[in-house]
C-alpha cells in the first residue's frame, strides 16, 4: 500500500510532531512543533521557530525566524510575526514553578508584530493592529492602531483594516468660518455621523459656546460625562453602542476622534469648543486625547446601560453588517 504524502511541506531538518497541520503550510529547517499544537493552512513557519502544545495558529500566518510560541498563544488568520518577536506566558516566572493554566494571549486576524517586539502574557492585539519593531506591549492593543515604544503607546491608525476608507480631517475652526468645507467636511464617510458647528459668543467678559436641541443637538441628552486627566498615549472609548447616540465636544486642548462603521473610518481632530461630532448607534468610537490637559465633553441620549455596549470589535462588525443588510 502506497503511503499518502503529507499535505504540507516539512524541511528534512524540521521536527513536526503535531497531528494538525493545514494543507499548504511550509515548515522550514530547525523548526520544532510539539504534538498538541494546531497549525492552519498556507502558513509559513520559518527557521528556528518553536511552537508549544497549547498553541493555535490560524490560516495564512507567517512566523519569521527565531520566534517561540509558548502555551497559551493564539494567532488568528493572516497574522504576521516578525523575526525574534518574544511572547511570554508567565508574569512572575520562577524556575521549576509551573502555572496550572497559562493566560491566553490572542493576536487577532490581520495584525502584525514587528521584529524584536515583546508581548506580556494575557493581552489581546486587536484586528489589523500593528506592533512596531522593538515595542514592549504591556496591555491590550485596540483594533487598527499602530503602537510603538517601551511601554508601547498608540502612534496612529492604519488604513488597511476592515475600515479601509480612513481619512484624517481637521475639525477646528481656527478663527476661520465654520462653514469652510475644509474645516467641517460633510458628509463623513462613516454612516450617519456628522460634524455640527457650535455657536460662540464673545465679548470683553470672555467667550461662551452653546448648543440647542433641534439646532446643534440632534437628541435630548439624558447624561453627560467628561474625559480628562488621561495619560499621554492612552485612549478612551474603543467600543460601540447598540442604541445610544452621543455628541462629542473637545472643550479644552485637542483630541482625535476615530469613527468606524465597519466599512469606512473617519479620523477627526477636534481642537476647540466651536464644533462637535454626532455619533449615532453602531459606530465604533475611539477618543485619543492629545495630552493630559485635554478635556472632552460627551452628551449621551440615555442613562448608562452596560448591555448597550459592544466592546468586542469582531462582534461589532457582525452586528453592524447585519443591521445594514436590506
Secondary structure as UniProt FT lines:
FT   STRAND          9..10
FT   TURN            12..13
FT   STRAND          15..16
FT   STRAND          20..21
FT   TURN            23..24
FT   STRAND          26..27
FT   TURN            29..30
FT   STRAND          32..33
FT   TURN            35..36
FT   STRAND          38..39
FT   TURN            41..42
FT   STRAND          44..45
FT   TURN            47..48
FT   STRAND          50..51
FT   STRAND          56..57
FT   TURN            59..60
FT   STRAND          62..63
FT   TURN            65..66
FT   STRAND          68..69
FT   TURN            71..72
FT   STRAND          73..75
FT   TURN            77..78
FT   STRAND          80..81
FT   TURN            83..84
FT   STRAND          86..87
FT   TURN            91..92
FT   TURN            95..96
FT   STRAND          105..107
FT   TURN            109..110
FT   STRAND          112..113
FT   TURN            115..116
FT   STRAND          118..119
FT   TURN            121..122
FT   STRAND          124..125
FT   TURN            127..128
FT   STRAND          130..131
FT   TURN            133..134
FT   STRAND          136..137
FT   TURN            143..144
FT   STRAND          145..148
FT   TURN            151..152
FT   STRAND          153..157
FT   TURN            164..165
FT   STRAND          167..170
FT   TURN            174..175
FT   TURN            178..179
FT   TURN            181..183
FT   TURN            191..192
FT   STRAND          194..197
FT   STRAND          199..203
FT   TURN            204..205
FT   STRAND          206..210
FT   TURN            214..216
FT   STRAND          223..228
FT   TURN            232..233
FT   STRAND          236..241
FT   STRAND          246..252
FT   STRAND          255..260
FT   STRAND          265..270
FT   TURN            273..274
FT   STRAND          275..279
FT   STRAND          284..289
FT   TURN            292..293
FT   STRAND          295..300
FT   HELIX           306..308
FT   STRAND          309..310
FT   HELIX           313..324
//
